[in-house]
Amino acid sequence: MIDGMPDEMIGEVATPAANYLFTVNNDCEKLQEDASAIFHRLTAQGLFLCARGRPDIETAIAFLTTRVREPDNDDWGKLKRMMKYLQATKGLVRRLEAGNALVIKWYIDGAHAVHHDMRGHTGAAMTLGKGAAYSSLSKQKINTMSSTETELIAINDKMGHVLWTKYFLEADGMPDEMIGEVATPAANYLFTVNNDCEKLSEDASAIFHRLTAQGLFLCARGCPDIETAIAFLTTHVQEPDKDDWGKLKRMMKYLQATKGLVQRLEAGNALVIKWYIDRAHAVHHDMRGHTGAAMTLGKGAAYSSSSKQKINTMSSTETELIAVNDKMGQVLWTKYFLEAQGYDIPTVVFQDNKSTMLIERHGRASSTKRTRHINIRYFFVTDCIQRKNLTVEYCPTDDMLADFGTKPLQGKKFLDFRRMLLNEG
């Protein structure tokens, strides 16, 4: 983001916005088309950065995002100041810690009539100890008559988040039988299904559904180490049985044992988009495969996924080819997204199946009688390689990070891959 900005934005300041941030001069000259495009791009990048760990620029971003349609020279100056602040604080990182006496603390405030149309502005932050686990700053949608009314509107607007957080974290939402600790989120028999197993009662099914949904949210927000377990549990929410209940219990006990774990992301010195994609062949009860994927720009997985494949395959080679093809949308989206931000970064896809890599590199030329039945659509990756959108490289199975998402690992291998996935200190 900083590397792709205009030279006039180079510098350092102590705060991301001046006192006159919300002041609008309707007579100010509008930006030219090229400058407007830069304004739009840098504001969008700032919005992404703000959501991913820099809430200190949220007030500036909250204003700038309202100005992207017709920015003027004043808006350009405000963007310049924010960019200079980011240069001065590029080493800052956000750290979250839970306090000993766990309390959900919300701080909500309103600034009365600060915008040019006399609307107020809402600020909110939530912490469980140290660091804001959630924060937001936004212009209010209606005009108010007093600062008291402005603050009342601010609190009302945030009540949804306040109550959702409370209900999500309530201790009595988890049955007593799930209290305990285990070392891994899933046992070896995670994918095993017993069709004769007794179904859960209606009340237990509702608890199963809720906890699985909460786990899915948690997984997406910084706990990718439960992704394989969640990938299975989400396929059983309609008619869960007692075996599924036991698998959910194990995941909940793992979360209690690892509640202090956090994911840390770092960019490497030589910036490369590294994708690890792997598969487990015919591991589900209907003999379908399972795909695992992880993407890193240095340390820690910025993206990861674990999912059941949608079709049956004839061999592990075909299963891996389908795994890579299924992830190509995300692989290319990541490449194009970073290019749009001004970063021309090479993309490397790591795999541990050399037969699949031959087919991907050479297409039909590497097909044999065992692989001729493979649908031509799965050679899309071959086309991407030939167009130099990415390269494919071999990675030994012991170093294949995506293996974490293909099966329920145990012991040292689980810990080693979790350390890579979360970038544990």
C-alpha positions as CSV (number, residue, x, y, z in Angstrom):
1,M,0.0,0.0,0.0
2,I,2.8,2.4,1.0
3,D,5.0,1.4,-1.9
4,G,2.2,2.2,-4.5
5,M,1.4,5.7,-3.3
6,P,2.4,9.0,-5.0
7,D,5.6,10.7,-4.0
8,E,3.8,13.7,-2.5
9,M,2.4,11.4,0.2
10,I,5.9,10.5,1.5
11,G,6.5,11.7,5.0
12,E,5.5,11.1,8.6
13,V,2.9,12.7,11.0
14,A,1.8,11.8,14.5
15,T,-1.9,11.3,14.0
16,P,-4.0,10.0,11.0
17,A,-6.3,12.9,10.8
18,A,-6.4,16.6,11.6
19,N,-9.1,18.4,13.7
20,Y,-10.9,19.4,10.5
21,L,-11.4,15.8,9.2
22,F,-15.2,16.1,9.0
23,T,-15.2,19.6,7.5
24,V,-16.4,19.7,3.9
25,N,-15.9,22.6,1.5
26,N,-18.5,22.2,-1.3
27,D,-16.7,24.8,-3.4
28,C,-13.4,22.8,-3.4
29,E,-12.1,21.7,-6.8
30,K,-12.7,18.1,-7.6
31,L,-9.9,15.7,-8.3
32,Q,-9.0,14.6,-11.9
33,E,-9.9,11.1,-13.1
34,D,-6.4,9.7,-12.5
35,A,-6.2,11.1,-9.0
36,S,-9.7,10.0,-8.2
37,A,-8.7,6.4,-9.1
38,I,-5.7,6.6,-6.8
39,F,-7.9,8.0,-4.0
40,H,-10.4,5.2,-4.4
41,R,-7.7,2.5,-4.5
42,L,-5.8,3.8,-1.4
43,T,-9.0,4.3,0.6
44,A,-10.1,0.7,-0.3
45,Q,-6.7,-0.6,0.8
46,G,-7.0,1.4,4.0
47,L,-10.4,0.0,4.7
48,F,-9.0,-3.5,4.3
49,L,-6.0,-2.7,6.5
50,C,-8.2,-1.2,9.1
51,A,-10.3,-4.4,9.3
52,R,-7.3,-6.6,9.5
53,G,-5.5,-5.0,12.5
54,R,-5.1,-1.2,12.3
55,P,-8.2,0.2,14.0
56,D,-6.2,3.4,14.7
57,I,-7.0,4.7,11.2
58,E,-10.7,3.9,11.5
59,T,-11.9,7.5,12.1
60,A,-10.0,8.7,9.0
61,I,-11.2,5.8,6.9
62,A,-14.8,6.2,8.1
63,F,-14.8,9.7,6.6
64,L,-12.7,8.9,3.4
65,T,-15.1,6.1,2.4
66,T,-17.9,8.6,2.2
67,R,-15.9,10.7,-0.3
68,V,-14.8,8.2,-2.9
69,R,-17.5,9.0,-5.5
70,E,-16.5,12.7,-6.0
71,P,-13.3,13.4,-4.0
72,D,-11.9,16.9,-4.0
73,N,-8.5,18.4,-3.2
74,D,-9.4,18.7,0.5
75,D,-10.1,15.0,0.6
76,W,-6.8,14.3,-1.1
77,G,-5.0,16.2,1.7
78,K,-6.8,14.1,4.3
79,L,-5.8,10.9,2.5
80,K,-2.2,12.2,2.4
81,R,-2.1,12.7,6.1
82,M,-3.4,9.2,6.8
83,M,-0.8,7.7,4.5
84,K,2.0,9.7,6.2
85,Y,0.7,8.4,9.6
86,L,0.9,4.8,8.3
87,Q,4.5,5.4,7.3
88,A,5.3,6.7,10.7
89,T,3.7,3.7,12.4
90,K,4.3,0.8,10.0
91,G,5.8,-1.3,12.8
92,L,2.7,-1.2,14.9
93,V,0.8,-4.4,15.5
94,R,-2.4,-5.1,17.5
95,R,-2.2,-7.6,20.4
96,L,-5.3,-9.0,22.1
97,E,-5.3,-10.5,25.6
98,A,-8.0,-11.8,27.8
99,G,-8.2,-10.4,31.4
100,N,-8.1,-12.7,34.4
101,A,-11.7,-11.6,35.4
102,L,-13.4,-12.1,32.0
103,V,-15.8,-9.3,31.3
104,I,-17.1,-8.0,28.0
105,K,-16.4,-4.3,28.1
106,W,-18.1,-2.0,25.5
107,Y,-17.1,1.6,25.1
108,I,-19.7,3.6,23.0
109,D,-19.6,7.3,22.3
110,G,-21.3,9.8,20.0
111,A,-20.0,13.1,18.5
112,H,-23.0,15.5,18.0
113,A,-23.5,17.2,14.6
114,V,-19.9,17.0,13.5
115,H,-20.6,16.3,9.8
116,H,-21.4,18.9,7.2
117,D,-25.0,17.9,7.1
118,M,-25.1,18.1,10.9
119,R,-25.3,14.4,11.5
120,G,-23.5,12.8,14.4
121,H,-20.8,10.2,14.5
122,T,-20.7,6.9,16.4
123,G,-17.6,5.2,17.9
124,A,-17.5,1.8,19.6
125,A,-14.9,-0.6,20.9
126,M,-15.1,-3.9,22.7
127,T,-12.4,-5.6,24.8
128,L,-12.1,-8.7,26.8
129,G,-9.0,-7.5,28.6
130,K,-6.3,-5.7,26.6
131,G,-6.7,-4.6,23.0
132,A,-10.0,-4.0,21.1
133,A,-11.4,-7.2,19.8
134,Y,-14.0,-5.2,17.9
135,S,-14.1,-1.5,17.0
136,S,-16.2,0.6,14.6
137,L,-16.6,4.2,13.6
138,S,-19.5,5.4,11.5
139,K,-21.6,8.4,10.5
140,Q,-25.1,8.3,12.0
141,K,-28.0,7.8,9.5
142,I,-30.3,10.4,11.0
143,N,-30.1,14.0,12.4
144,T,-30.5,14.5,16.2
145,M,-31.5,17.5,18.3
146,S,-29.0,17.1,21.1
147,S,-25.9,15.3,22.2
148,T,-28.0,13.2,24.6
149,E,-30.1,12.0,21.6
150,T,-26.9,11.4,19.5
151,E,-25.5,9.2,22.2
152,L,-28.7,7.3,22.6
153,I,-28.7,6.6,18.8
154,A,-25.1,5.5,19.0
155,I,-25.9,2.9,21.8
156,N,-29.0,1.7,20.0
157,D,-27.1,1.2,16.7
158,K,-24.5,-1.0,18.5
159,M,-26.9,-3.1,20.6
160,G,-27.0,-5.8,18.0
161,H,-23.3,-6.3,18.3
162,V,-23.4,-6.0,22.1
163,L,-26.0,-8.7,22.5
164,W,-24.6,-11.0,19.8
165,T,-21.2,-11.0,21.6
166,K,-22.9,-11.7,24.9
167,Y,-24.9,-14.6,23.6
168,F,-21.9,-16.0,21.7
169,L,-19.7,-16.1,24.8
170,E,-22.2,-17.1,27.5
171,A,-20.8,-19.9,29.5
172,D,-24.1,-21.7,29.9
173,G,-24.4,-22.1,26.2
174,M,-22.1,-25.2,26.4
175,P,-23.4,-28.3,28.2
176,D,-21.5,-29.4,31.3
177,E,-20.5,-32.7,29.6
178,M,-18.3,-30.7,27.1
179,I,-16.2,-29.2,29.9
180,G,-12.6,-30.5,29.7
181,E,-9.4,-30.4,27.7
182,V,-7.9,-32.4,24.9
183,A,-4.8,-32.0,22.7
184,T,-6.4,-32.1,19.2
185,P,-9.8,-30.9,17.9
186,A,-10.7,-34.2,16.2
187,A,-9.9,-37.9,16.6
188,N,-8.7,-40.2,13.7
189,Y,-12.3,-41.4,13.1
190,L,-13.6,-37.9,12.4
191,F,-14.8,-38.8,8.9
192,T,-16.3,-42.1,10.0
193,V,-20.1,-42.2,9.8
194,N,-22.4,-44.8,11.4
195,N,-25.7,-44.7,9.7
196,D,-27.3,-46.8,12.4
197,C,-26.3,-44.4,15.2
198,E,-29.2,-42.9,17.3
199,K,-30.2,-39.4,16.3
200,L,-30.1,-36.5,18.7
201,S,-33.2,-35.1,20.4
202,E,-34.6,-31.8,19.2
203,D,-33.0,-29.8,22.1
204,A,-29.6,-31.4,21.6
205,S,-29.8,-30.9,17.8
206,A,-30.4,-27.2,18.4
207,I,-27.4,-27.0,20.7
208,F,-25.3,-28.9,18.1
209,H,-26.4,-26.5,15.3
210,R,-25.7,-23.4,17.4
211,L,-22.3,-24.5,18.6
212,T,-21.3,-25.6,15.1
213,A,-22.3,-22.3,13.7
214,Q,-20.4,-20.4,16.4
215,G,-17.4,-22.6,15.7
216,L,-17.6,-21.8,12.0
217,F,-17.5,-18.1,12.8
218,L,-14.6,-18.6,15.2
219,C,-12.8,-20.6,12.6
220,A,-13.1,-17.8,10.1
221,R,-12.0,-15.1,12.6
222,G,-8.7,-16.6,13.7
223,C,-8.9,-20.3,14.7
224,P,-8.1,-22.2,11.5
225,D,-6.8,-25.1,13.7
226,I,-10.4,-26.3,14.1
227,E,-11.2,-26.0,10.4
228,T,-11.0,-29.8,9.6
229,A,-13.4,-30.6,12.5
230,I,-15.8,-27.8,11.5
231,A,-15.7,-28.9,7.8
232,F,-17.2,-32.3,8.9
233,L,-19.6,-31.0,11.6
234,T,-21.2,-28.5,9.2
235,T,-22.2,-31.4,7.0
236,H,-24.2,-33.0,9.8
237,V,-26.2,-30.2,11.3
238,Q,-29.5,-31.3,9.6
239,E,-29.7,-34.7,11.3
240,P,-26.9,-35.0,13.9
241,D,-26.5,-38.3,15.8
242,K,-24.7,-39.2,19.0
243,D,-21.4,-39.9,17.2
244,D,-21.5,-36.3,15.8
245,W,-22.2,-35.1,19.4
246,G,-19.1,-36.8,20.6
247,K,-17.1,-35.1,17.8
248,L,-18.5,-31.7,18.7
249,K,-17.6,-32.4,22.4
250,R,-14.0,-33.1,21.5
251,M,-13.7,-29.9,19.5
252,M,-15.2,-27.8,22.4
253,K,-12.7,-29.4,24.8
254,Y,-9.8,-28.6,22.4
255,L,-11.0,-24.9,22.3
256,Q,-10.9,-24.8,26.2
257,A,-7.4,-26.2,26.2
258,T,-6.2,-23.7,23.6
259,K,-8.2,-20.5,24.4
260,G,-5.0,-18.5,24.7
261,L,-3.8,-19.3,21.2
262,V,-3.8,-16.4,18.7
263,Q,-2.9,-16.3,15.0
264,R,-0.1,-14.0,13.9
265,L,0.6,-13.1,10.3
266,E,3.9,-11.8,9.0
267,A,5.1,-10.9,5.5
268,G,8.4,-12.4,4.4
269,N,11.3,-10.4,3.1
270,A,11.0,-12.0,-0.4
271,L,7.3,-11.5,-1.0
272,V,5.8,-14.6,-2.7
273,I,2.2,-15.8,-2.6
274,K,2.7,-19.4,-1.4
275,W,-0.2,-21.8,-1.8
276,Y,-0.2,-25.3,-0.2
277,I,-2.9,-27.5,-1.6
278,D,-3.4,-31.2,-0.7
279,R,-6.1,-33.9,-0.7
280,A,-7.1,-37.0,1.1
281,H,-8.5,-39.6,-1.2
282,A,-11.8,-41.4,-0.6
283,V,-11.9,-40.6,3.2
284,H,-15.6,-39.9,3.5
285,H,-18.4,-42.5,3.9
286,D,-19.5,-42.0,0.3
287,M,-15.9,-42.4,-0.9
288,R,-15.4,-38.7,-1.8
289,G,-12.1,-37.0,-1.2
290,H,-11.3,-34.0,1.0
291,T,-9.4,-30.8,0.1
292,G,-7.1,-28.8,2.3
293,A,-5.5,-25.5,1.3
294,A,-3.5,-22.8,3.0
295,M,-2.0,-19.5,1.7
296,T,0.8,-17.6,3.3
297,L,2.8,-14.4,2.5
298,G,5.5,-15.2,5.0
299,K,4.5,-16.7,8.3
300,G,1.0,-17.7,9.4
301,A,-1.8,-18.7,7.0
302,A,-3.6,-15.6,5.7
303,Y,-6.1,-18.0,4.1
304,S,-7.0,-21.6,4.8
305,S,-9.8,-24.0,4.0
306,S,-10.9,-27.6,4.5
307,S,-13.8,-29.0,2.5
308,K,-15.3,-32.2,1.2
309,Q,-15.0,-32.7,-2.6
310,K,-18.2,-32.6,-4.6
311,I,-17.5,-35.5,-6.9
312,N,-16.1,-39.0,-6.6
313,T,-12.7,-39.8,-8.1
314,M,-10.9,-42.9,-9.3
315,S,-7.4,-42.2,-7.9
316,S,-5.4,-40.0,-5.5
317,T,-3.9,-38.3,-8.6
318,E,-7.3,-37.3,-9.8
319,T,-8.4,-36.2,-6.3
320,E,-5.4,-33.9,-6.1
321,L,-6.0,-32.5,-9.5
322,I,-9.6,-31.7,-8.5
323,A,-8.4,-30.1,-5.2
324,V,-6.1,-27.7,-7.1
325,N,-8.7,-26.9,-9.7
326,D,-11.3,-26.2,-7.0
327,K,-9.0,-23.7,-5.4
328,M,-7.9,-21.9,-8.6
329,G,-10.6,-19.2,-8.1
330,Q,-9.2,-18.2,-4.8
331,V,-5.6,-18.5,-6.0
332,L,-6.2,-16.2,-9.0
333,W,-8.4,-13.8,-7.0
334,T,-5.6,-13.3,-4.5
335,K,-3.1,-12.7,-7.3
336,Y,-5.3,-10.2,-9.0
337,F,-6.3,-8.5,-5.8
338,L,-2.7,-7.8,-4.8
339,E,-1.8,-6.7,-8.4
340,A,-4.6,-4.2,-8.1
341,Q,-3.0,-2.8,-5.0
342,G,0.2,-2.3,-7.0
343,Y,2.1,-5.5,-6.0
344,D,3.3,-7.7,-8.8
345,I,4.0,-10.8,-6.7
346,P,4.8,-14.3,-8.0
347,T,2.4,-17.1,-7.1
348,V,3.6,-20.6,-6.3
349,V,1.4,-23.6,-5.7
350,F,3.0,-26.4,-3.7
351,Q,1.9,-30.0,-4.0
352,D,3.2,-33.4,-2.9
353,N,1.9,-35.5,-5.8
354,K,4.3,-35.6,-8.7
355,S,1.9,-37.4,-11.0
356,T,-0.7,-34.6,-10.6
357,M,2.0,-32.0,-11.2
358,L,2.9,-33.7,-14.5
359,I,-0.7,-33.6,-15.7
360,E,-1.0,-29.9,-14.6
361,R,2.1,-28.9,-16.4
362,H,1.5,-30.9,-19.6
363,G,-2.2,-31.5,-19.8
364,R,-3.3,-34.4,-22.0
365,A,0.3,-35.1,-23.0
366,S,0.9,-36.6,-19.5
367,S,-2.4,-38.5,-19.4
368,T,-2.4,-42.3,-19.3
369,K,-5.2,-44.9,-19.6
370,R,-5.9,-44.3,-15.8
371,T,-6.4,-40.6,-16.2
372,R,-8.1,-40.2,-19.6
373,H,-11.5,-40.1,-18.0
374,I,-10.7,-36.9,-16.2
375,N,-13.0,-34.1,-17.4
376,I,-11.2,-31.5,-19.5
377,R,-12.4,-28.7,-17.2
378,Y,-9.8,-29.9,-14.6
379,F,-7.0,-28.8,-17.0
380,F,-7.8,-25.2,-16.3
381,V,-4.8,-25.2,-14.0
382,T,-2.7,-26.2,-17.0
383,D,-3.8,-23.2,-18.9
384,C,-3.0,-20.9,-15.9
385,I,0.6,-22.4,-15.8
386,Q,1.1,-21.8,-19.5
387,R,-0.1,-18.2,-19.2
388,K,2.5,-17.8,-16.4
389,N,-0.2,-16.9,-13.8
390,L,1.5,-19.3,-11.4
391,T,4.1,-22.0,-11.0
392,V,3.7,-25.5,-9.5
393,E,6.5,-26.8,-7.2
394,Y,7.0,-30.0,-5.3
395,C,6.7,-30.0,-1.5
396,P,7.5,-33.1,0.6
397,T,4.5,-34.5,2.4
398,D,6.1,-33.8,5.8
399,D,6.2,-30.1,4.9
400,M,2.8,-29.9,3.3
401,L,0.9,-27.3,5.4
402,A,-2.4,-28.1,3.6
403,D,-2.2,-31.6,5.1
404,F,-3.6,-30.0,8.2
405,G,-6.9,-29.5,6.4
406,T,-7.2,-32.9,4.8
407,K,-7.4,-35.2,7.8
408,P,-7.5,-35.1,11.6
409,L,-3.8,-35.1,12.5
410,Q,-2.5,-36.1,15.9
411,G,0.5,-35.7,18.1
412,K,3.7,-34.0,16.9
413,K,2.6,-33.6,13.3
414,F,-0.5,-31.7,14.4
415,L,1.5,-29.4,16.7
416,D,4.1,-28.8,14.0
417,F,1.5,-27.8,11.4
418,R,-0.5,-25.8,13.9
419,R,2.7,-23.8,14.7
420,M,3.1,-23.0,11.0
421,L,-0.6,-22.2,10.5
422,L,-0.9,-19.8,13.4
423,N,2.7,-18.7,13.5
424,E,2.9,-19.5,17.2
425,G,5.7,-17.8,19.1
